[in-house]
């Protein structure tokens, strides 16, 4: 990812939200891979490398928490952004260190873009520090 295209996996079961993610990622120039279920996301995580993962928590088959756990196991340095309508105030301990931000639905496109940009920049800085 240093200064190239950012490869993003977005896990969202709601078609309207997936379309919004397509529009946002296209406007940012990022390469987007979509998964409508947690099991599809896990398959993609097992087969590909990603620079950023965006996931909902309330998925039709497996929990978004499990997707986050799989992401941490397969790609421990990849940041995760959680986008959810769930009330997560009672369960903050369920998130690992990779979770950079939780965005509650409904959210603004600008909030999502800002969070993505901040996560990508933070990852790029960490890569540069590691190289030096």
C-alpha positions in Angstrom: 0.0 0.0 0.0 2.8 2.5 0.5 1.5 5.1 -2.0 -0.4 2.8 -4.3 -4.0 1.7 -4.4 -5.6 0.8 -1.1 -7.2 -2.7 -1.2 -10.4 -2.7 0.9 -12.6 -5.6 2.0 -16.1 -4.3 3.0 -18.5 -6.7 4.7 -22.1 -5.5 4.6 -25.3 -7.5 4.2 -27.5 -4.5 3.3 -27.5 -3.8 -0.4 -28.1 -0.1 -0.1 -25.1 0.2 2.3 -22.9 -1.9 -0.1 -23.8 0.5 -2.9 -22.8 3.5 -0.8 -19.5 1.8 0.0 -18.9 1.3 -3.7 -19.5 5.0 -4.4 -17.3 6.1 -1.5 -14.4 3.8 -2.4 -14.6 4.7 -6.1 -14.5 8.4 -5.2 -11.4 7.8 -3.1 -9.7 5.7 -5.8 -9.6 2.5 -3.6 -9.9 -1.1 -4.8 -13.0 -2.5 -3.2 -13.9 -6.2 -2.6 -17.4 -6.8 -1.2 -18.8 -9.5 0.9 -22.5 -9.7 1.8 -22.0 -12.4 4.5 -19.4 -13.1 7.1 -18.6 -16.5 5.6 -17.8 -14.9 2.3 -15.6 -12.4 4.1 -13.7 -15.2 5.8 -13.1 -16.9 2.5 -11.8 -13.6 1.0 -9.6 -13.0 4.1 -8.1 -16.5 3.6 -7.4 -15.9 -0.1 -6.3 -12.2 -0.3 -4.3 -9.5 1.4 -6.1 -6.3 2.3 -5.0 -2.8 3.5 -8.2 -2.0 5.3 -11.3 -3.9 6.4 -14.7 -2.4 7.0 -17.4 -4.6 8.6 -20.8 -4.5 10.0 -21.4 -6.5 13.2 -24.9 -7.8 12.5 -24.5 -10.2 9.6 -26.9 -12.9 8.4 -24.7 -15.9 9.0 -21.8 -15.3 11.4 -21.1 -12.3 13.6 -19.0 -9.4 12.5 -17.0 -10.0 15.7 -15.9 -13.3 14.2 -14.9 -11.6 11.0 -12.8 -9.2 13.0 -11.2 -12.1 14.9 -10.4 -13.9 11.6 -9.0 -10.6 10.2 -6.7 -10.3 13.2 -5.5 -13.9 12.9 -4.8 -13.7 9.1 -3.7 -10.0 8.8 -2.7 -8.8 12.3 -1.6 -5.3 11.1 -4.6 -4.5 9.0 -6.9 -1.8 10.4 -10.6 -2.5 10.8 -13.4 0.0 10.8 -16.7 -1.2 12.2 -19.9 0.3 10.7 -22.9 -0.9 12.7 -26.4 -0.1 13.9 -25.8 -2.3 17.0 -25.5 -0.8 20.4 -22.0 -1.7 21.3 -21.6 0.4 24.4 -21.9 -2.7 26.7 -19.3 -4.7 24.7 -16.2 -2.6 24.0 -13.9 -5.4 25.2 -15.0 -7.5 22.3 -12.9 -5.4 19.9 -9.3 -6.1 19.3 -6.5 -3.6 18.7 -7.0 -3.6 15.0 -10.4 -1.9 15.3 -9.5 1.8 14.7 -13.0 3.2 14.8 -16.7 2.3 15.3 -19.1 4.3 13.2 -22.8 4.0 14.2 -25.4 3.9 11.5 -26.8 6.1 10.1 -23.6 7.9 9.4 -22.5 10.6 7.0 -20.4 9.9 3.9 -18.0 12.6 5.1 -17.5 10.8 8.4 -16.8 7.5 6.6 -14.4 9.2 4.2 -12.6 10.9 7.0 -12.3 7.6 9.0 -11.0 5.7 6.0 -8.4 8.4 5.2 -7.2 8.5 8.8 -6.9 4.7 9.0 -5.0 4.5 5.7 -2.7 7.4 6.8 -2.0 5.8 10.2 -1.1 2.5 8.4 1.2 4.2 6.0 3.0 5.9 8.8 3.4 2.7 10.7 4.9 1.0 7.5 7.4 3.9 7.2 8.4 3.6 10.8 8.8 -0.2 10.5 11.1 0.3 7.4 13.3 2.8 9.2 
